[in-house]
Amino acid sequence: MSTWQLQDAKGKFSEVVKRALSEGPQEITVRGESVAVLISRTEYLRLAHPKIGFVEFMRQSPLVGLDLETERQPGLTRETEL
């Protein structure tokens, strides 16, 4: 990640944006302290894209519609083969 002082980043904004597109995130500092990171829109969308929930994940499963046996035995204990 390249680091830019704020005054340099303002003066060379086009270059900072181009580097964010080609090289990745660009760090911006004020008085030596990191205060911001410029990223490409593609990277932003990848990070901000909402993940699908569990229910939606199950609905998109290729196993949707299969008749699975989901009945439990009524007792408190079950025998298992080890």
MDAnalysis code that builds the backbone (N, CA, C; Angstrom):
import MDAnalysis as mda
import numpy as np

u = mda.Universe.empty(246, n_residues=82, atom_resindex=np.repeat(np.arange(82), 3), trajectory=True)
u.add_TopologyAttr("name", ["N", "CA", "C"] * 82)
u.add_TopologyAttr("resid", np.arange(1, 83))
u.add_TopologyAttr("resname", ["MET", "SER", "THR", "TRP", "GLN", "LEU", "GLN", "ASP", "ALA", "LYS", "GLY", "LYS", "PHE", "SER", "GLU", "VAL", "VAL", "LYS", "ARG", "ALA", "LEU", "SER", "GLU", "GLY", "PRO", "GLN", "GLU", "ILE", "THR", "VAL", "ARG", "GLY", "GLU", "SER", "VAL", "ALA", "VAL", "LEU", "ILE", "SER", "ARG", "THR", "GLU", "TYR", "LEU", "ARG", "LEU", "ALA", "HIS", "PRO", "LYS", "ILE", "GLY", "PHE", "VAL", "GLU", "PHE", "MET", "ARG", "GLN", "SER", "PRO", "LEU", "VAL", "GLY", "LEU", "ASP", "LEU", "GLU", "THR", "GLU", "ARG", "GLN", "PRO", "GLY", "LEU", "THR", "ARG", "GLU", "THR", "GLU", "LEU"])
u.atoms.positions = np.array([
    [0.857, -1.163, 0.000],
    [0.000, 0.000, 0.000],
    [0.906, 1.230, 0.000],
    [0.674, 2.127, -0.937],
    [1.426, 3.378, -0.989],
    [0.879, 4.351, 0.036],
    [1.758, 5.197, 0.547],
    [1.362, 6.193, 1.543],
    [1.572, 7.588, 0.986],
    [0.581, 8.451, 1.184],
    [0.609, 9.828, 0.696],
    [0.343, 10.786, 1.852],
    [1.105, 11.859, 1.917],
    [0.758, 12.926, 2.843],
    [-0.442, 13.648, 2.244],
    [-1.309, 14.168, 3.096],
    [-2.553, 14.775, 2.624],
    [-2.306, 15.858, 1.580],
    [-1.348, 16.739, 1.825],
    [-1.105, 17.823, 0.860],
    [-0.649, 17.275, -0.491],
    [0.139, 16.202, -0.492],
    [0.561, 15.584, -1.756],
    [-0.619, 14.897, -2.443],
    [-1.456, 14.219, -1.657],
    [-2.621, 13.532, -2.218],
    [-3.578, 14.527, -2.859],
    [-3.750, 15.698, -2.246],
    [-4.637, 16.722, -2.831],
    [-4.058, 17.233, -4.143],
    [-2.760, 17.454, -4.170],
    [-2.123, 17.990, -5.370],
    [-2.036, 16.989, -6.509],
    [-2.001, 15.718, -6.172],
    [-1.858, 14.668, -7.191],
    [-3.034, 13.701, -7.122],
    [-4.220, 14.239, -6.913],
    [-5.401, 13.409, -6.718],
    [-5.615, 12.418, -7.860],
    [-5.448, 12.876, -9.108],
    [-5.631, 11.983, -10.263],
    [-4.689, 10.793, -10.184],
    [-3.449, 11.049, -9.804],
    [-2.476, 9.967, -9.707],
    [-2.838, 9.003, -8.566],
    [-3.296, 9.554, -7.447],
    [-3.691, 8.708, -6.317],
    [-4.839, 7.794, -6.735],
    [-5.813, 8.338, -7.459],
    [-6.949, 7.538, -7.926],
    [-6.478, 6.465, -8.908],
    [-5.628, 6.831, -9.852],
    [-5.122, 5.851, -10.821],
    [-4.368, 4.724, -10.126],
    [-3.591, 5.075, -9.111],
    [-2.858, 4.036, -8.380],
    [-3.798, 3.153, -7.564],
    [-4.856, 3.741, -7.048],
    [-5.840, 2.923, -6.319],
    [-6.455, 1.892, -7.259],
    [-6.661, 2.271, -8.511],
    [-7.211, 1.348, -9.507],
    [-6.210, 0.282, -9.910],
    [-4.960, 0.666, -10.088],
    [-3.975, -0.277, -10.614],
    [-3.184, -1.025, -9.543],
    [-2.886, -0.369, -8.424],
    [-2.025, -0.976, -7.407],
    [-2.767, -1.425, -6.150],
    [-3.933, -0.846, -5.912],
    [-4.665, -1.186, -4.701],
    [-4.805, 0.007, -3.777],
    [-5.200, -0.225, -2.531],
    [-5.474, 0.851, -1.580],
    [-4.312, 1.826, -1.424],
    [-4.663, 3.107, -1.246],
    [-3.687, 4.170, -1.070],
    [-3.938, 4.827, 0.289],
    [-2.936, 4.789, 1.150],
    [-3.054, 5.346, 2.496],
    [-2.763, 6.844, 2.474],
    [-3.540, 7.613, 3.230],
    [-3.351, 9.062, 3.321],
    [-3.081, 9.405, 4.781],
    [-2.024, 10.210, 4.999],
    [-1.626, 10.554, 6.363],
    [-1.706, 12.063, 6.592],
    [-1.908, 12.424, 7.846],
    [-1.852, 13.814, 8.286],
    [-0.887, 13.845, 9.467],
    [0.172, 14.640, 9.340],
    [1.217, 14.730, 10.359],
    [1.761, 13.357, 10.744],
    [1.910, 12.491, 9.735],
    [2.482, 11.169, 9.953],
    [1.518, 10.119, 10.477],
    [0.289, 10.515, 10.750],
    [-0.702, 9.564, 11.265],
    [-1.677, 9.165, 10.160],
    [-1.890, 7.888, 9.989],
    [-2.815, 7.384, 8.976],
    [-4.236, 7.814, 9.317],
    [-4.915, 8.490, 8.359],
    [-6.272, 8.988, 8.615],
    [-7.300, 8.487, 7.611],
    [-6.845, 8.009, 6.456],
    [-7.801, 7.576, 5.436],
    [-7.125, 6.611, 4.473],
    [-7.968, 5.856, 3.774],
    [-7.482, 4.948, 2.731],
    [-8.396, 5.117, 1.527],
    [-7.808, 5.346, 0.366],
    [-8.570, 5.470, -0.879],
    [-8.532, 4.121, -1.582],
    [-9.724, 3.596, -1.908],
    [-9.817, 2.318, -2.614],
    [-10.653, 2.495, -3.870],
    [-10.512, 1.559, -4.796],
    [-11.290, 1.610, -6.036],
    [-12.746, 1.256, -5.737],
    [-13.631, 1.637, -6.641],
    [-15.048, 1.315, -6.477],
    [-15.261, -0.203, -6.466],
    [-14.518, -0.909, -7.302],
    [-14.624, -2.364, -7.347],
    [-14.303, -2.971, -5.984],
    [-13.237, -2.482, -5.359],
    [-12.847, -2.983, -4.036],
    [-13.901, -2.612, -2.995],
    [-14.426, -1.390, -3.090],
    [-15.476, -0.948, -2.165],
    [-16.707, -1.854, -2.279],
    [-17.156, -2.122, -3.500],
    [-18.334, -2.968, -3.687],
    [-18.092, -4.381, -3.178],
    [-16.881, -4.885, -3.356],
    [-16.547, -6.211, -2.843],
    [-16.648, -6.233, -1.321],
    [-16.162, -5.173, -0.684],
    [-16.185, -5.119, 0.777],
    [-17.579, -4.810, 1.326],
    [-18.343, -3.983, 0.615],
    [-19.642, -3.527, 1.119],
    [-20.801, -4.402, 0.682],
    [-20.571, -5.280, -0.298],
    [-21.657, -6.110, -0.814],
    [-22.240, -6.942, 0.312],
    [-23.532, -6.838, 0.527],
    [-24.119, -7.608, 1.631],
    [-24.033, -9.108, 1.365],
    [-23.654, -9.822, 2.384],
    [-23.602, -11.279, 2.282],
    [-25.023, -11.822, 2.386],
    [-25.282, -12.929, 1.703],
    [-26.628, -13.487, 1.779],
    [-26.813, -14.177, 3.130],
    [-28.026, -14.137, 3.629],
    [-28.332, -14.772, 4.901],
    [-28.461, -16.277, 4.759],
    [-28.584, -16.950, 5.885],
    [-28.650, -18.399, 5.895],
    [-29.865, -18.917, 5.124],
    [-31.020, -18.277, 5.326],
    [-32.242, -18.738, 4.654],
    [-32.083, -18.620, 3.142],
    [-31.564, -17.490, 2.666],
    [-31.368, -17.310, 1.228],
    [-30.334, -18.304, 0.692],
    [-29.298, -18.564, 1.468],
    [-28.291, -19.545, 1.089],
    [-28.936, -20.919, 0.884],
    [-29.801, -21.303, 1.813],
    [-30.469, -22.605, 1.709],
    [-31.422, -22.645, 0.513],
    [-32.086, -21.523, 0.237],
    [-33.001, -21.480, -0.915],
    [-32.258, -21.609, -2.239],
    [-31.006, -21.162, -2.278],
    [-30.216, -21.232, -3.507],
    [-29.465, -22.559, -3.637],
    [-29.599, -23.423, -2.674],
    [-28.892, -24.703, -2.676],
    [-29.344, -25.583, -3.839],
    [-28.423, -26.318, -4.451],
    [-28.817, -27.251, -5.506],
    [-29.631, -28.425, -4.965],
    [-29.701, -28.574, -3.655],
    [-30.448, -29.667, -3.044],
    [-31.897, -29.292, -2.739],
    [-32.313, -28.087, -3.108],
    [-33.693, -27.657, -2.860],
    [-34.640, -28.608, -3.584],
    [-35.668, -29.047, -2.879],
    [-36.661, -29.913, -3.484],
    [-36.425, -31.394, -3.246],
    [-35.253, -31.761, -2.759],
    [-35.009, -33.170, -2.464],
    [-35.808, -33.558, -1.221],
    [-36.279, -34.784, -1.208],
    [-37.050, -35.261, -0.074],
    [-36.084, -35.851, 0.953],
    [-35.717, -35.050, 1.934],
    [-34.790, -35.499, 2.957],
    [-35.552, -35.973, 4.185],
    [-35.031, -37.011, 4.836],
    [-35.673, -37.516, 6.045],
    [-35.251, -36.626, 7.213],
    [-36.207, -35.904, 7.776],
    [-35.891, -34.979, 8.857],
    [-36.614, -35.322, 10.154],
    [-37.234, -36.485, 10.208],
    [-37.987, -36.878, 11.395],
    [-37.032, -37.364, 12.478],
    [-37.273, -36.909, 13.718],
    [-36.451, -37.324, 14.846],
    [-37.142, -38.428, 15.621],
    [-36.335, -39.214, 16.284],
    [-36.891, -40.237, 17.171],
    [-37.415, -39.538, 18.428],
    [-38.563, -39.975, 18.936],
    [-39.180, -39.276, 20.056],
    [-38.462, -39.437, 21.389],
    [-37.596, -40.407, 21.564],
    [-36.942, -40.662, 22.855],
    [-35.905, -39.609, 23.181],
    [-35.466, -39.612, 24.469],
    [-34.445, -38.669, 24.899],
    [-33.050, -39.068, 24.446],
    [-32.837, -40.353, 24.247],
    [-31.519, -40.817, 23.806],
    [-31.658, -41.546, 22.482],
    [-30.571, -41.631, 21.764],
    [-30.557, -42.333, 20.488],
    [-29.342, -43.233, 20.445],
    [-29.492, -44.344, 19.803],
    [-28.348, -45.241, 19.625],
    [-27.582, -44.792, 18.399],
    [-26.267, -44.848, 18.508],
    [-25.401, -44.447, 17.401],
    [-24.367, -45.521, 17.166],
    [-24.053, -45.736, 15.921],
    [-22.993, -46.694, 15.583],
    [-21.678, -45.946, 15.530],
    [-20.691, -46.489, 16.235],
    [-19.360, -45.873, 16.223],
    [-18.381, -46.731, 15.483],
])
